[in-house]
């Protein structure tokens, strides 16, 4: 089903530096190039975004495009191009998906041929511009019943788009759909390290920065982190990691005198020099199945995990050195909490506040600089939360697995502004670009935007 394009107008007075992330472009809302946005920051300002929408009536729905297959891949955006992954089961029919809060660790028994696809859509109309199939065959690694073979999110820099399917390889295309290069790294078996037969599927996403594509590959055997020239595929560096499977995406962080790739993990949370891969600092966590992506703000690097030990939140100095512990020391580990960390969802900092949502829908708001807690509040609808929250235009957006999107006012006090229903499963983290919210639901990609005068729409 398609709706008329809702166009947008620029919102004045929304500067990036008001959100504590100095050194980035002022127009934070133009592109959303990788999982959880540029630098994993999770917010996009500069444009107004809707508080309410209605799928049935079409209110604030710019377009809705059916997407085949099962995918938890987030959309990414550069200019008028939107990229998203999906995995299509041969022979048609819906792939099994079991949502909700449960403890089943056994993978889905399915030896069907799948097509792993990368799609490009037009942001203005929702039309599919091109579709490519990097891989067709029986996936080498099974997936979790709550997971997808297309859980990894693409990354783009406006020239190239990279997509990483684990064992099936890393693929780089031009934004016009021409395959530039591809690499395979052998078996990358991601699953519960204590039960090796419990394969759960790949989720770590690539990141492109300054002409290089970075990947974090934590698996049952042979974990590593690596950098490649995005135009040629030449390996710049590769470092082994003594790490069990994780599903984390790395974060690029640039600060005065330091350029680092920041990785969440269990045995090895750490920072690596962007240019050499040399280890800058390291801390061992207590969360043995980490998923969230780190985020940087106010001179701090924030990490969270919530399985296998205390549900920690860690605030590490961007200037940390050497190896240290999770206990706050005021220098390397500036502050830490043993409670209210997240298992699945990536945190984000918006203004002076750090927001962390757990899989039971409890949101905790902290002072990012000090670790003082402002509030802890359970969202009103839905029994499970996997999609990470995002922020824009002074609002926070949290979606339940049932497709209920809570819109919360940003700030030190909790205020629920609206709950909008998609009427179907939402597992993927949304993208925000040009004031448009892009949600990948169970069956489609939906663009949400406030209608304005078409003559004022950005290119």
N, C-alpha and C positions, 0 to 999 in steps of 0.2 A: 504494500500500500504506500503511495506517495502523497505527500502534502506539499502545498506551495512553499517555496523557500522563504523562511523568515530571515530578513536581513537585519543588519546591526549598525549601531552608531557608536563612535568612540566616546568613552566616559572620561572626562577630564579629571585631573587631580589624583589619579591613582598611581603613585610611584612605587617602584620595587623596593627602594631603600627603606620605606616605611615598614617593611616586613622583615627587616633584619638580615637581608641577604645582600650585602654590599658587593660590588664588583661585577654585577650582572647587568644586562641591558635594561633600560627603563621600561621598555614595552614588553612586560613579562607575558602578556596574553596573546601574542601573535602566533606562536608555535608551541607544540607539545611534542617534542621530538623523540621521547623514549618513555619507558614505563615510569609512571608517577611524575611525568613532566621533566623539564630540563633540570639537570643536577638532582633529580629525585625529590625536588622541593615540594611537589604536591599542590601548588597553587598557581593561579594565572590571573593577574589583574590588568586593568586598563580598559575594560569593557564591562557594560552591565550584563548580568546574567539573571535568568528568571528565578522567581521563588516558587511559582506554581506552574503546572502544566497538566494536560489531560489527554491521554492517548485516545480515548473514545471520541471526544469532540474535536480534537486537533488543536486545542488551545496551546500556543507556544511550541507546537511541533513543526519544525522546519521541514523534515522529511523522515521517512522510515523505509529502510531498504532491507529486504530479506537476505540473510547470509546463510548458506547451507552449512551443514556439519555441526560439530560440537567444538566450541572454542571458549577458553577463558582469557584469551589474548586481549589486552587492552588496545584500543585504537591509538595511533599516533598521528600527528598532524604537522604538515609544513606547507604554509601558504594555502593553496586550494586543493592540496592532495591529502587524503586520509588513507592510512595503511593499516591493515589488520590481518592476522593469521586465522586459519581455520583448518580443521581436520575432517574430511568427508569420508564416511564409511562407504565402501563399494556396495552396490546393490540397493542403496537407499535405506530408508527406515531410520528411526531415531536411535542414537547411541544411548546406552544406559547411563543415567546420571542420578545419583542419590545424594540429595542435599540434606541439610539439617545438622544437628549436633549428635554425633554418635562415635563409637570407637572401633569400627570395622577397619582392619588394616590390610585385608586381603585385596589384591588387585583384581580388576575386571578380567574375566577369562574370555578373550576375544582375539582370535587369530585372523580376523578379516583384513583384507587389503584396504589401506587408507590412502587418500590423497592429501598430502600436506600442502595447503595453498597459501599464497600471499596475494591479497587483493588490494587494489588501489581504487578509491572512490573519489568523486568530485565533491569537495566540501560544500559547494553551493547548491547542488542538486541531489546528491546522494547516488548519482548514477555510477555504476561500476565502470571504471576507465579501462582497467586491464586486470587479468588474473593469471598467475603463474603457479606451476606445480613443482616446487623444488624436489619433492620426493613422492614416489608412489610405490607401495608395497606393504608388507606386514611390519608394523613397528617392532623394533628390536627390544624395546622395553615396554612392559604393560603399564597401565595407568591406574590410579586410585579411583574407586567408584564415585568419588566426588570431584575427580579431576578430568583433564582433557589432554589429548595428545598435542593440542595447540594452546598450551598455557603460557608459553613464552611470548613476549611482546616484541614487535620489530623496533628498530631504531633508525632514524634518518637525520641527515644534515642538510637536506635540501638538494643534494646532488646524488647521494646514494641512499639505499635502504638495505639494512642488514637484518637477517632473520636467523635464529639459532634453534635447531630442533634436536639438540643433544647428540645422540649416537648418529642420527641421520645427517648431521653436519651443520656447518655455518655457511650461509649463502649471502652474497652481496650482489644487488641489482642496482642499475641506475634507477632514478625515480620514474623513468619512462618504461621500465620493465625489462631492460636488457640485462641478462646475466653477465656479471663481470668476473666473478671468481667464486669458488667454493672450496671448503676444506672439511675433511673428516678427521676425527680424533680417536677412533676406536670406540669400544664399548663404554658409554657413559651411563652406568646403571644407577639411577636415583631411586632410593627407597629407604625403608627403615633399616638402619645399620645393624640393629639388634636381631632383625629377622630378614636376612638377605633375600628371601623369596618374595617379600612384600615390596614389589616394584610399584612406584607411584607416579612415574612419568616426569618429564623435564619441565622446568619452569623458569630457570634463570634467564634473564633477557640481556641482549648485548647493549652496549652504550657506545655512541660515536662522539668523539671530541677531537677537534683540532687535527683532522685528517687521519685519525686512527680509530679502530674499532676494538673495544675491550670486552673480554668475556671472563666470567667466573664459572669454572667447571668443577664443582665439588661432587664427587661420585663415590661409589663403593671402593673403587681402586683408581689410583692415578690422578688424584685431584690436582688442579692447577689453575693459575690465573695467567692471562696472556694478552698481548697487544699486537695488532696487525695493521699494516698500512691499508686504509680503507679502499684506496684506488687500485692497488696491485695485489693485495693478499700477502705481501711479504711479512714474515714474522719479525716484529721489532724486539720483543722479549717474551720469555715464558718462565714462570717460577712455579715449582712444585709446592703443594700445600699438604701438610699432614692433617687432613680434614676428612670427615665422613660426609655423606650426602647432605647438601643444603639446597634450598630453593630460592636463594637470595640473588638479587641483582646489585651489581656494584654501583657506587656513586663517585663521580668526579668532583673533586673539591680543589679550588684554587684560592690561595690566600697569600699574603705578603711573604715572599721568599720560599713558598712551598707549593708544589703541584703534586697532588696525590690521588690515587685510586683507593677508595675506602670500601672495605668488605665486611659484611656481617658474617658470622660463623659461630661454631661451637668451640672447637679447639683453637681456632685462629680468627678472632676479630682483629683486623689490622689495617694499616695504611701502607701503600706501596708507591714508590716514586713513579710518576706517570711516564717519565722518559727512559728510565733504566729498569724498572721493576724491583729495585732494591727495597727491602723491608725497612720502613721508617719506625714503626712501633707495633706492639702486639699485646693483646690481652685475651685470656681464656675465659669463656663465658660459662654459664650453667644451663643454658637452654640448648638441648641436644638435637632439636629439629628446627633450626631457625629458618624463617621465611622472609621477614620484613627487610626492606631496603633501608639503609642508613640515610639520614638527612643532616645537612649542615646549616647552622645559623648562629649568629652572635658569637662567633669564635669557637663554637662547640660542634662536636659530631655526636649525633644521637643514634642509639641502637636499642633494640628491644627483642625479647624472645620470651616464650612462656611454656615450654615443654621440658620435662625432665628435671625441674628444679624450681627455684623462686622465679616468679614472673618479673624479670628485671627490666629496668630502664636505665641506660648508661649514658652519661654525658661526658665525653672525652674531649680534652683540649685539642684543638686543631694543630697545636705545636707539640703534641705528645712525643716522647722519645723512649726507646727501649721497650722492655717488657714489664708489665705491672699487673695488678689484680683488679677485680671488680669493685673493691671497696674504695670509697671516696678518699682521696689524699689531698685534694685542693690544688693539685698541680696537673698530673696527667689525667686522673679520673676526678673531674671537677665536682660532680655530684652523681649519686646513683640511688635507685630505689629498688627494694626487693619485692614490690607489689605493683600490680596493675599494668604489667607489661603485656604485649600482644603476641599471640601465636602466629597469626596469619597476616594481619594488616600492617602496612607500612605507616609509621608516624609522619607528622608534618608540623612545621613551625609556621605560624601565621601571626604577624605582629610579634609581640613578646611572649606569645603563648605556644606551648607544645601540646598537641592533641594526640591522644592514643586511644584507639577503639579496640576492644577485645571481641572475640568471636561470639560472645553472648550479648553483644550490643551495648556494653557499658563503656561510655566515653569518659575519659579522665582528662582534665585540663590542668596543665602545670605552668608555673612561671619558668620559661625555658632557661633563664640565666641562673636561677637559684634552686630550682626543684621544689619550691613551695607549691602545694596543691591548691587550685582555685575551686574546682568542683569535680564531682563524680556522679554521672547520671546515666540511667538506662534509657535507651531509645524505646519508643513506644510500640513499634510493630516489628514482627519478624522474630524467628527463633534462632537464626544463625546469620553471622556476618563474615564474609570472606573478602569481598571487595574493599579496597582501601579507600578511606575518605579523601576528598579533595576540597580545596577552598577557592573562592573567587568572589569579588565584589562584596566583601564583608560578610560572606556566608560560607557555611560548611555544608558539604553534601555527603551523606552516608547512606548506602543502599544495603538492604538486607538481601539474603539469598532468595527470598520470596518476591523481590522486586519492589519493595517499599522504600522510597528515597526520602530520608529525613533531611530537611533543610533547617539548619541551626544558625542563629546569629553568632558571629564571631565575637569573642571577648571573654572576660573573666567570669561572667555569670551566664548560666545556661538559659537559653530562650529558644524554644521550638517555634519556627515560623510556619512550617507546612510539612505535610506528608503526601507524596505523590506516588501513585501506584502504576507500575508497568503491567501488572497482571500476569507476569511470567518470571522465570528465574533470572537473576542477575548475579553473576559470579565475577565478572571482569571489572577492574578499576576503570572509571570513566576518564576521558580526556576533556580538556577545556582549552579552546582556542577561539580568538575573535569573539568572545562572549557566547560561544556555542558549546553546550554540553553534549558530549557524544557517549552514549551508553551502548555497550554490546550486551544484548539480552540473549535468551536461549535461542531465539530464531532470527534476530534482526539487529541491525545497527540503527539507532535512533538519534537524530539530531534535535536538540532542544534550544530554542533561541527566542528572544522577544522580538516581535515584528516592529519595524520602523520604516521610514521612508527609503525605498530602494536606492534612491540617488545618493544616499549617504553611506551605503554599504562599502566596507573596505575591499580592496582587490584580493 
